[in-house]
């Protein structure tokens, strides 16, 4: 079964709370509205633990171990977002960032600093709710995520 984790500090269009969505031989763990800035200054290991506790689904993450990570990276909480991506992605996960143009050069630099392996960038307007939802729908329907052109 293919598994993906979708995470954003903003909303994901039409999804108001953390949930698991299943498709044919596919499973998506969806975590909208995750506050990155609350974890400034917390030790990275403790930050990951607190984030997972926040999610209600520590057991779901451990049980399903998603192989794809899709994350919204906006203008706020860049260090926290990349720290969390680094902890969740590991070396063997397919990594997708839904990203607005704000600080786009800095975001690409941070990928190198955090040693994130070849992430795919999907451009969006600030917020990313619609592109996150489009990628989620695409994954549930097909089991893959492809690049999207710039969308709202």
SVG drawing of the C-alpha trace seen along z (x, -y; Angstrom):
<svg xmlns="http://www.w3.org/2000/svg" viewBox="-15 -37 39 39">
<polyline fill="none" stroke="black" stroke-width="0.4" points="0.0,0.0 1.3,-3.5 1.3,-6.0 1.7,-9.7 1.8,-12.4 0.3,-15.8 1.2,-18.5 0.6,-22.3 0.5,-25.1 -2.3,-26.5 -5.5,-24.7 -6.0,-22.2 -9.1,-23.0 -12.1,-21.1 -10.2,-19.5 -10.7,-20.9 -9.1,-18.4 -6.4,-15.7 -7.6,-12.6 -6.7,-9.5 -8.1,-9.2 -8.0,-5.9 -8.1,-5.1 -7.6,-1.9 -4.3,-0.6 -3.4,-4.1 -3.6,-5.9 -3.0,-9.6 -2.5,-11.0 -3.6,-14.6 -2.6,-17.2 -3.8,-20.7 -3.3,-23.7 -0.1,-22.5 1.4,-25.5 5.1,-25.7 6.0,-28.8 4.9,-27.3 8.0,-25.2 10.7,-27.8 13.6,-27.1 12.6,-23.6 15.2,-20.8 14.6,-19.1 13.9,-15.7 11.4,-17.1 9.9,-19.3 9.2,-16.2 7.7,-14.4 5.5,-17.4 4.4,-17.7 3.4,-14.1 1.6,-14.3 -0.3,-17.2 -1.4,-15.2 -3.6,-12.6 -2.1,-10.0 1.3,-9.0 0.1,-5.4 -1.0,-6.0 2.4,-7.5 4.2,-4.6 1.9,-2.0 1.8,-3.3 5.2,-4.9 4.4,-7.1 6.9,-6.9 5.8,-10.3 5.9,-13.6 4.0,-16.6 4.5,-19.8 3.5,-23.4 6.4,-25.8 5.3,-29.5 6.9,-32.7 6.6,-31.9 8.4,-29.4 10.9,-28.4 13.5,-27.0 10.8,-25.0 9.3,-23.7 12.6,-22.5 13.6,-21.0 10.3,-19.0 10.7,-18.0 14.2,-16.8 13.1,-14.7 10.1,-13.2 11.7,-12.7 14.8,-10.7 16.7,-9.4 14.2,-7.2 11.1,-9.3 9.8,-11.1 9.7,-14.8 7.3,-17.4 7.1,-21.1 4.1,-23.2 5.7,-26.6 4.7,-30.2 7.2,-32.6 8.0,-34.3 11.7,-33.8 12.0,-31.1 15.8,-31.4 16.1,-31.0 13.9,-27.9 16.1,-26.2 19.2,-27.1 17.6,-25.6 17.1,-22.3 20.8,-22.1 21.5,-23.1 19.1,-20.5 20.4,-17.9 17.0,-17.3 17.4,-15.0 16.0,-16.4 12.6,-17.7 10.0,-18.5 8.7,-22.0 5.1,-22.8 4.4,-26.6 1.4,-28.1 0.1,-31.5 0.5,-32.2 -1.5,-29.7 -1.2,-26.7 -4.6,-25.3 -5.8,-24.5 -2.6,-23.0 -2.2,-20.9 -5.8,-19.6 -5.1,-19.0 -2.0,-16.9 -3.9,-15.0 -6.7,-14.2 -4.2,-13.2 -2.4,-10.9 -5.7,-9.2 -6.8,-8.8 -3.6,-7.6 -1.0,-6.8 1.5,-9.3 2.2,-13.0 3.3,-14.9 4.2,-18.6 1.5,-21.1 1.7,-24.4 1.3,-27.5 -2.2,-27.7 -4.1,-29.6"/>
</svg>
